[in-house]
Amino acid sequence: MNDDASHCWTDDDDQAVLEAHDDMQMPKWRAVIRTLHLVLGPLTPEFVVEFARPAGSPLHECFVWGPDVIDQAQSMLEAWLPEV
């Protein structure tokens, strides 16, 4: 048995496993929005649209690109409510 404290499971490890599990359970767009929020803080619909605009963006396929794209991003953000 290894008594080295650097190899002990911690509460942070529990949290990391729970977050990874949550990411696997949620739709892809929710995981992307969650990650953006964690890194950048509060998001605006305009930012989400600009992030999603490039064809290679993980959010690009989530939108029907047209005049109401900002409304779609607003609905996306309203559907995803970060736990505060």
C-alpha positions in Angstrom: 0.0 0.0 0.0 1.3 3.5 -0.9 1.0 6.0 1.9 2.2 8.9 -0.3 -0.3 11.7 0.3 0.1 13.0 -3.2 -1.7 10.0 -4.5 -4.7 10.2 -2.2 -8.2 10.9 -3.6 -9.5 14.3 -2.7 -12.8 16.2 -2.8 -11.4 18.0 -5.9 -11.1 14.6 -7.6 -14.7 13.8 -6.7 -15.8 17.1 -8.2 -13.7 16.5 -11.4 -15.3 13.1 -11.9 -18.8 14.5 -11.3 -18.2 17.3 -13.8 -16.8 14.9 -16.4 -19.9 12.7 -15.9 -22.2 15.6 -16.2 -20.5 16.7 -19.5 -21.1 13.2 -20.9 -24.7 13.3 -20.0 -25.6 16.7 -21.4 -26.1 17.6 -25.1 -23.0 18.8 -26.8 -24.1 22.4 -27.0 -24.8 22.5 -23.3 -21.3 21.2 -22.6 -19.8 23.9 -24.9 -21.8 26.7 -23.4 -20.9 25.5 -19.9 -17.2 25.4 -20.7 -17.3 28.9 -22.3 -19.1 30.2 -19.2 -16.6 28.6 -16.9 -13.7 30.1 -18.9 -15.1 33.5 -19.9 -17.9 34.2 -17.4 -21.3 35.5 -18.4 -22.1 35.1 -22.1 -24.1 37.3 -24.4 -26.1 36.0 -27.4 -23.9 38.1 -29.7 -20.8 36.3 -28.4 -22.3 32.9 -28.8 -23.2 33.7 -32.4 -19.7 34.9 -33.2 -18.2 31.9 -31.5 -20.5 29.6 -33.5 -20.2 31.3 -36.9 -17.1 29.5 -38.2 -18.0 26.2 -39.8 -15.5 24.4 -37.5 -17.1 25.7 -34.3 -18.7 23.0 -32.1 -21.8 25.2 -32.0 -22.1 25.9 -35.7 -24.5 23.1 -36.4 -26.8 24.1 -33.6 -28.0 27.1 -35.4 -30.3 27.7 -38.4 -28.3 30.5 -39.9 -30.6 33.4 -40.8 -31.9 36.7 -39.5 -33.1 35.3 -36.2 -29.8 33.7 -35.2 -29.4 36.1 -32.2 -32.8 35.0 -31.0 -31.7 31.4 -31.3 -28.6 32.2 -29.2 -30.7 34.0 -26.6 -33.0 30.9 -26.4 -30.0 28.7 -26.0 -28.6 30.8 -23.2 -32.0 30.9 -21.5 -32.3 27.1 -21.7 -28.9 26.7 -20.1 -28.9 28.2 -16.7 -25.6 28.0 -14.9 -25.9 27.0 -11.3 -24.7 29.9 -9.2 
